Amino acid sequence: MKLNPNLLKATAVGALGGLLFGFDTAVIAGTTHSLTLAYALMPQQLGVTVAMALIGTVIGAMSAGIPGQKYGARETLRVLAIFYVLSALGCAFAWSWDTLLLARFLGGLGIGGSSVLGPVYIAELAPARIRGRLVGMFQINIVIGILLAYLSNFVIARQGLGPAEWRWQFGVAALPAVLFLVMLFGIPQSPRWLVTQKRVDEARAVLQKMGAEDTETELQEIVSSVHLERLEKTEPLFTWKYRLPIFLAITIGMFNQLSGINAILYYLNDIFGAAGFSKLSGDLQAVAVGGMNLLATLLAMSVIDKLGRKTLLLIGSVGTALCLAGVARVFLTHQHQEYLLWFLVAYIAFFAISQGAVIWVYISEVFPNRVRAKGQALGSSSHWVMNAVIAYTFPQLAKSSGAYPFMFFSAMMVLQFFVVLFFYPETKRVTLEQMQQRLGIE
């Protein structure tokens, strides 16, 4: 099927926010050792340095909907793109630790806001028949951004830049950030937002430009859905009838981070260093981990509707638990360090085909329409808050023994297996209305 070029361009620009999301998330991995030396950081201060971006991410994710609704996703993404640029340049030219923290915080605002508004913008433009695949481009771009960050760190590390190396590793992110900002001036506002502003004629023109098959029918569906949402806006989330969806959203968000995924992504080079690998070798092995992350994510996108969400989570729980136990054993025994890379690559593969692929799809499926946005915000907040807590505590836990964090993460994956097995419903090929009945929602 041939895609409309205007639709393809708008989707690519929206998804570019995902690439910056992934890049800014992972680039810290190559800089932690240098930052520790440059600012004489204790483990607690290093945790603050990493977690500062996540504090911004939580705030950005929870608050992005307000300007997004008032000014539109496109306009808000332009502001977030400026945050990305300022963050990259601020980190590169940081003259003090406090300056670095402020720049990291700005980058976190960009990550959190774009993680909400990027997929929203794409979804509001895309035809229903291909919406899933187009929105999926955002997730794929996140993984590509992570891989590019590791690859960029490796290339820069080979240039012999000395004490300035970490500044270049941060600063290079300004290039795609500027590109993102410029390209945002070449795409339209979403037709759905235009309808909320009562600019129906402009919405019709955008639908036509995006290649809508039946412009008037789609426009009327948008008008009807906006009207319905206004009627249902007062529906509270925290009521007894939504207890199971709330439990599912909070636990899947928490377990996603209790797997240790972002602690590993943020501190990957430190993990390899603690196992005895050189910095350059650690940079190269990080590229291998990022490459597997991309391949496994692409695989997950092709099987999630065939194997099902619950099945993938169960497979991932077993695989990640075993791999994390293997990493813990390497640190406990100080033997077979050569297996560390293979354990981590296998871990990334199991994570990407399970939690990585399932979390956002699953959260969107277990809530009924009238509270879905609130439910997604709850699950996202659970995910990012736990992310910040683990990113802050990981260096302190790893200082006493590199094995302890991985033993904990492995145990959490065992716990996740049983929680998913006994409490999580399967959602594949189940309509949203049928899912409400299964969850006991009237």
C-alpha positions as CSV (number, residue, x, y, z in Angstrom):
1,M,0.0,0.0,0.0
2,K,1.4,3.4,-1.0
3,L,1.5,6.0,1.7
4,N,0.5,9.6,1.1
5,P,3.9,11.5,1.0
6,N,2.5,14.3,3.3
7,L,1.3,11.7,5.8
8,L,4.7,10.0,5.6
9,K,6.6,13.2,6.2
10,A,4.4,14.3,9.2
11,T,4.8,10.8,10.7
12,A,8.6,10.8,10.2
13,V,8.9,14.3,11.9
14,G,6.7,13.2,14.8
15,A,8.7,10.0,15.2
16,L,12.0,12.0,15.2
17,G,11.1,13.0,18.7
18,G,11.3,9.3,19.6
19,L,14.9,9.2,18.2
20,L,15.9,12.2,20.4
21,F,14.1,10.5,23.3
22,G,16.2,7.3,22.8
23,F,19.5,9.2,22.2
24,D,19.2,11.5,25.3
25,T,18.2,8.5,27.4
26,A,21.2,6.3,26.5
27,V,24.0,8.8,25.8
28,I,24.7,9.2,29.6
29,A,26.1,5.6,29.6
30,G,29.3,6.7,27.9
31,T,29.9,9.7,30.1
32,T,29.4,8.5,33.7
33,H,33.1,7.6,34.3
34,S,34.3,10.9,32.9
35,L,31.7,12.9,34.8
36,T,32.7,11.2,38.0
37,L,36.3,12.4,37.4
38,A,35.4,15.8,36.1
39,Y,33.2,16.8,39.1
40,A,34.6,14.4,41.7
41,L,31.2,12.8,42.1
42,M,30.4,10.3,44.8
43,P,28.0,7.4,43.9
44,Q,25.0,9.3,45.3
45,Q,25.9,12.4,43.2
46,L,26.3,10.3,40.1
47,G,22.8,8.9,40.8
48,V,21.5,12.4,41.0
49,T,23.2,13.4,37.7
50,V,21.5,10.5,35.9
51,A,18.1,10.8,37.8
52,M,17.9,14.6,37.2
53,A,16.8,14.0,33.6
54,L,14.2,11.5,34.8
55,I,12.7,14.1,37.2
56,G,12.3,16.3,34.2
57,T,10.8,13.4,32.3
58,V,8.2,12.7,34.9
59,I,7.2,16.4,35.0
60,G,7.2,16.6,31.2
61,A,5.1,13.5,30.7
62,M,2.5,14.5,33.4
63,S,2.2,18.2,32.2
64,A,2.6,18.0,28.4
65,G,-1.1,17.3,27.8
66,I,-2.0,20.8,29.1
67,P,-0.1,22.9,26.5
68,G,-0.7,20.1,24.0
69,Q,-4.5,20.5,24.3
70,K,-4.3,24.3,24.4
71,Y,-1.8,25.0,21.7
72,G,-1.7,21.7,19.8
73,A,0.9,18.9,19.7
74,R,2.9,20.5,16.9
75,E,3.4,23.8,18.7
76,T,4.3,22.2,22.0
77,L,6.7,19.8,20.2
78,R,8.5,22.9,18.9
79,V,9.1,24.1,22.4
80,L,10.3,20.7,23.4
81,A,12.7,20.6,20.5
82,I,14.2,23.9,21.8
83,F,14.6,22.1,25.2
84,Y,16.5,19.3,23.5
85,V,18.8,21.8,21.8
86,L,19.4,23.7,25.0
87,S,20.0,20.5,26.9
88,A,22.6,19.2,24.4
89,L,24.5,22.5,24.3
90,G,24.1,23.0,28.1
91,C,25.7,19.6,28.8
92,A,28.4,20.2,26.3
93,F,29.4,23.6,27.7
94,A,28.6,23.0,31.4
95,W,30.9,25.0,33.6
96,S,29.7,23.4,36.8
97,W,27.9,20.4,38.1
98,D,24.8,22.5,38.8
99,T,24.8,23.7,35.2
100,L,25.0,20.1,34.0
101,L,22.0,19.2,36.2
102,L,19.9,22.0,34.8
103,A,20.7,21.0,31.3
104,R,19.9,17.4,32.1
105,F,16.6,18.5,33.6
106,L,15.7,20.4,30.4
107,G,16.4,17.3,28.3
108,G,14.2,15.3,30.6
109,L,11.3,17.8,30.0
110,G,11.8,17.2,26.3
111,I,11.9,13.4,26.7
112,G,8.8,13.3,28.9
113,G,6.8,15.7,26.7
114,S,7.7,14.2,23.4
115,S,7.0,10.7,24.7
116,V,3.4,11.8,25.2
117,L,2.8,14.2,22.3
118,G,4.8,12.5,19.6
119,P,2.6,9.4,19.5
120,V,-0.5,11.5,20.0
121,Y,0.4,13.7,17.0
122,I,1.0,10.7,14.7
123,A,-2.2,8.9,15.9
124,E,-4.3,12.0,15.3
125,L,-3.1,12.2,11.7
126,A,-3.0,8.5,10.7
127,P,-5.9,6.6,9.1
128,A,-7.3,4.0,11.4
129,R,-6.3,1.1,9.2
130,I,-2.6,1.9,9.6
131,R,-2.5,3.8,12.8
132,G,-0.8,1.0,14.8
133,R,2.1,0.7,12.4
134,L,2.6,4.4,12.1
135,V,2.5,5.1,15.8
136,G,4.9,2.1,16.2
137,M,7.5,4.1,14.3
138,F,7.9,6.2,17.4
139,Q,8.9,3.2,19.5
140,I,11.2,2.0,16.8
141,N,12.8,5.4,16.6
142,I,13.4,5.3,20.4
143,V,15.4,2.1,20.0
144,I,17.3,3.5,17.0
145,G,18.1,6.6,19.1
146,I,19.5,4.3,21.8
147,L,21.7,2.5,19.3
148,L,22.9,5.8,17.7
149,A,23.8,7.1,21.2
150,Y,26.0,4.0,21.9
151,L,27.5,4.2,18.4
152,S,28.2,7.9,18.8
153,N,29.9,7.3,22.1
154,F,32.1,4.7,20.6
155,V,33.1,6.8,17.6
156,I,33.9,9.9,19.8
157,A,35.8,7.8,22.3
158,R,38.2,6.8,19.4
159,Q,39.1,10.4,18.6
160,G,41.4,10.9,21.5
161,L,39.7,14.0,22.8
162,G,40.8,13.5,26.4
163,P,39.0,15.4,29.2
164,A,36.6,17.0,26.6
165,E,35.3,13.7,25.3
166,W,32.2,13.6,27.4
167,R,31.3,17.2,26.3
168,W,31.3,16.0,22.6
169,Q,29.3,13.0,23.5
170,F,26.5,15.2,24.9
171,G,26.9,18.0,22.4
172,V,26.4,15.9,19.3
173,A,22.7,15.5,20.2
174,A,22.2,19.2,19.2
175,L,22.4,18.2,15.5
176,P,19.3,16.0,15.4
177,A,17.6,18.3,17.9
178,V,18.0,21.3,15.5
179,L,16.9,19.1,12.6
180,F,13.8,18.2,14.6
181,L,13.0,21.8,15.3
182,V,13.4,22.9,11.7
183,M,11.3,20.1,10.3
184,L,8.4,20.8,12.8
185,F,7.8,24.0,10.8
186,G,7.0,22.0,7.7
187,I,4.1,19.9,9.1
188,P,0.4,20.8,9.8
189,Q,-1.5,20.9,13.1
190,S,-3.5,17.7,13.6
191,P,-7.1,17.8,12.3
192,R,-8.4,16.6,15.7
193,W,-6.9,19.5,17.5
194,L,-8.2,21.9,14.9
195,V,-11.7,20.5,15.5
196,T,-11.3,21.1,19.3
197,Q,-10.6,24.8,18.4
198,K,-13.7,24.9,16.1
199,R,-11.5,25.3,13.0
200,V,-13.3,22.7,11.1
201,D,-12.5,24.0,7.6
202,E,-8.8,23.8,8.4
203,A,-9.2,20.3,9.7
204,R,-10.9,19.3,6.5
205,A,-8.0,20.7,4.5
206,V,-5.5,18.8,6.5
207,L,-7.4,15.5,6.1
208,Q,-7.5,16.0,2.4
209,K,-3.7,16.8,2.4
210,M,-3.0,13.6,4.3
211,G,-4.9,11.5,1.7
212,A,-8.1,10.7,3.6
213,E,-10.2,8.3,1.6
214,D,-13.5,9.8,2.8
215,T,-12.8,13.3,4.2
216,E,-16.3,14.2,5.3
217,T,-16.9,10.9,7.1
218,E,-13.6,11.1,9.0
219,L,-14.3,14.7,9.8
220,Q,-17.7,13.9,11.3
221,E,-16.2,11.0,13.3
222,I,-13.7,13.4,14.8
223,V,-16.4,16.0,15.6
224,S,-18.5,13.3,17.3
225,S,-15.6,11.9,19.3
226,V,-14.6,15.4,20.5
227,H,-18.1,16.1,21.6
228,L,-18.4,12.7,23.4
229,E,-15.1,13.3,25.2
230,R,-16.3,16.7,26.5
231,L,-19.3,15.0,28.0
232,E,-17.2,12.3,29.7
233,K,-14.4,14.5,30.9
234,T,-15.7,14.5,34.4
235,E,-15.5,10.7,34.8
236,P,-13.2,10.0,37.8
237,L,-10.5,7.3,37.5
238,F,-10.0,6.3,41.1
239,T,-13.2,4.4,41.7
240,W,-13.8,0.8,42.8
241,K,-14.9,-0.3,39.4
242,Y,-11.5,0.6,37.8
243,R,-9.5,-1.2,40.5
244,L,-8.2,-3.9,38.3
245,P,-7.2,-1.7,35.3
246,I,-5.5,0.6,37.9
247,F,-3.6,-2.3,39.4
248,L,-2.5,-3.5,35.9
249,A,-1.3,-0.1,34.8
250,I,0.7,0.6,37.9
251,T,2.2,-2.9,38.1
252,I,3.2,-3.1,34.5
253,G,4.8,0.3,34.7
254,M,6.7,-0.6,37.9
255,F,7.8,-4.1,36.6
256,N,9.0,-2.5,33.4
257,Q,11.6,-0.6,35.5
258,L,12.1,-3.3,38.2
259,S,13.5,-5.4,35.3
260,G,16.6,-3.1,35.6
261,I,16.3,-2.0,31.9
262,N,17.1,1.6,32.3
263,A,19.7,1.1,35.1
264,I,21.5,-1.1,32.6
265,L,21.0,1.4,29.7
266,Y,22.2,4.3,31.8
267,Y,25.2,2.6,33.5
268,L,26.1,0.1,30.8
269,N,29.7,1.3,30.4
270,D,30.2,1.3,34.2
271,I,28.9,-2.3,34.3
272,F,31.4,-3.4,31.7
273,G,34.1,-1.4,33.5
274,A,33.3,-3.1,36.9
275,A,33.7,-6.4,35.2
276,G,37.2,-5.5,34.0
277,F,36.6,-4.3,30.5
278,S,38.4,-1.2,29.1
279,K,36.4,1.9,28.4
280,L,36.8,1.5,24.6
281,S,35.8,-2.1,24.8
282,G,32.8,-1.2,26.9
283,D,31.7,1.4,24.3
284,L,31.9,-1.2,21.5
285,Q,30.0,-3.8,23.5
286,A,27.3,-1.2,24.3
287,V,26.8,-0.9,20.5
288,A,26.2,-4.7,20.4
289,V,23.6,-4.4,23.1
290,G,21.9,-1.5,21.3
291,G,21.9,-3.4,18.0
292,M,20.2,-6.4,19.7
293,N,17.6,-4.0,21.2
294,L,16.7,-2.8,17.7
295,L,16.5,-6.3,16.2
296,A,14.4,-7.6,19.0
297,T,12.0,-4.6,19.0
298,L,11.4,-5.1,15.2
299,L,10.7,-8.8,15.9
300,A,8.3,-8.0,18.7
301,M,6.3,-5.6,16.5
302,S,5.7,-8.5,14.1
303,V,4.6,-11.1,16.7
304,I,2.7,-9.1,19.4
305,D,-0.7,-9.6,17.7
306,K,0.0,-13.3,17.1
307,L,1.5,-14.5,20.3
308,G,-0.4,-12.1,22.6
309,R,0.7,-9.6,25.3
310,K,0.4,-12.0,28.3
311,T,2.4,-14.7,26.5
312,L,5.2,-12.3,25.7
313,L,5.3,-11.0,29.2
314,L,5.6,-14.5,30.6
315,I,8.4,-15.5,28.2
316,G,10.2,-12.2,29.0
317,S,9.9,-12.8,32.7
318,V,11.6,-16.1,32.5
319,G,14.3,-15.0,30.1
320,T,15.2,-11.8,31.8
321,A,15.3,-13.5,35.3
322,L,17.8,-16.1,34.0
323,C,20.0,-13.6,32.2
324,L,20.1,-11.2,35.2
325,A,20.9,-14.2,37.5
326,G,23.8,-14.9,35.1
327,V,25.1,-11.3,35.3
328,A,24.9,-11.5,39.2
329,R,26.9,-14.7,39.1
330,V,29.7,-13.1,37.1
331,F,30.0,-10.4,39.7
332,L,29.7,-12.7,42.6
333,T,32.4,-15.2,41.4
334,H,34.5,-12.7,39.5
335,Q,34.8,-15.5,36.9
336,H,33.7,-15.9,33.3
337,Q,33.6,-12.2,32.6
338,E,33.6,-13.1,28.9
339,Y,30.0,-14.3,29.3
340,L,28.8,-10.9,30.6
341,L,28.2,-9.5,27.1
342,W,26.2,-12.5,26.1
343,F,24.1,-12.4,29.2
344,L,23.3,-8.7,28.6
345,V,22.6,-9.1,24.9
346,A,20.2,-12.0,25.7
347,Y,18.7,-10.0,28.5
348,I,18.0,-7.0,26.1
349,A,16.5,-9.4,23.5
350,F,14.1,-10.9,26.1
351,F,13.2,-7.5,27.4
352,A,12.6,-5.9,24.0
353,I,10.2,-8.7,22.9
354,S,8.2,-8.6,26.2
355,Q,8.0,-5.5,28.5
356,G,9.5,-3.2,25.9
357,A,6.9,-4.0,23.3
358,V,3.9,-4.7,25.5
359,I,3.8,-1.9,28.1
360,W,2.2,1.0,26.2
361,V,-0.1,-1.2,24.1
362,Y,-1.3,-3.0,27.2
363,I,-2.0,0.1,29.2
364,S,-4.1,1.6,26.4
365,E,-6.2,-1.6,26.1
366,V,-7.3,-2.2,29.7
367,F,-9.0,1.1,30.3
368,P,-12.4,2.1,28.7
369,N,-12.5,5.1,26.4
370,R,-13.9,7.5,29.1
371,V,-10.8,7.2,31.3
372,R,-8.2,5.9,28.9
373,A,-6.1,9.1,28.8
374,K,-6.1,9.3,32.6
375,G,-5.2,5.6,32.8
376,Q,-2.3,6.0,30.4
377,A,-1.0,8.9,32.4
378,L,-1.1,6.8,35.6
379,G,0.8,3.9,34.0
380,S,3.3,6.3,32.5
381,S,3.9,8.1,35.8
382,S,4.4,4.7,37.6
383,H,7.0,3.8,34.9
384,W,8.9,7.1,35.1
385,V,8.9,7.5,38.9
386,M,10.2,4.0,39.4
387,N,12.8,4.7,36.6
388,A,14.0,7.7,38.6
389,V,14.2,5.8,41.9
390,I,16.3,3.0,40.4
391,A,18.6,5.3,38.4
392,Y,19.3,7.2,41.6
393,T,19.9,4.2,43.8
394,F,21.8,1.9,41.4
395,P,25.3,3.4,41.8
396,Q,25.0,3.2,45.6
397,L,23.8,-0.5,45.5
398,A,26.4,-1.5,43.0
399,K,29.2,0.1,45.1
400,S,29.0,-2.5,47.8
401,S,28.6,-5.4,45.4
402,G,28.0,-5.3,41.7
403,A,25.9,-8.5,42.1
404,Y,23.3,-7.1,44.4
405,P,21.3,-5.0,42.0
406,F,21.1,-7.8,39.4
407,M,20.0,-10.3,42.1
408,F,17.2,-7.9,43.0
409,F,16.2,-7.3,39.4
410,S,16.1,-11.1,38.8
411,A,13.9,-11.7,41.8
412,M,11.5,-9.0,40.6
413,M,11.2,-10.8,37.3
414,V,10.3,-14.0,39.1
415,L,7.7,-12.1,41.0
416,Q,6.4,-10.5,37.7
417,F,6.0,-14.0,36.2
418,F,3.5,-15.0,38.9
419,V,1.7,-11.7,39.0
420,V,1.2,-11.8,35.2
421,L,0.2,-15.5,35.3
422,F,-2.5,-15.1,37.9
423,F,-3.8,-11.5,37.4
424,Y,-3.1,-10.3,33.9
425,P,-5.8,-10.9,31.2
426,E,-4.8,-11.6,27.6
427,T,-5.9,-8.7,25.4
428,K,-5.0,-9.9,21.9
429,R,-8.0,-10.0,19.5
430,V,-10.3,-8.7,22.2
431,T,-12.4,-5.6,21.5
432,L,-12.2,-2.8,24.1
433,E,-15.9,-3.4,24.9
434,Q,-15.3,-7.1,25.6
435,M,-12.3,-6.2,27.7
436,Q,-14.5,-4.0,29.9
437,Q,-16.7,-7.0,30.5
438,R,-13.8,-9.3,31.3
439,L,-12.5,-6.8,33.8
440,G,-15.9,-6.4,35.5
441,I,-16.4,-2.8,34.4
442,E,-20.0,-1.8,33.9
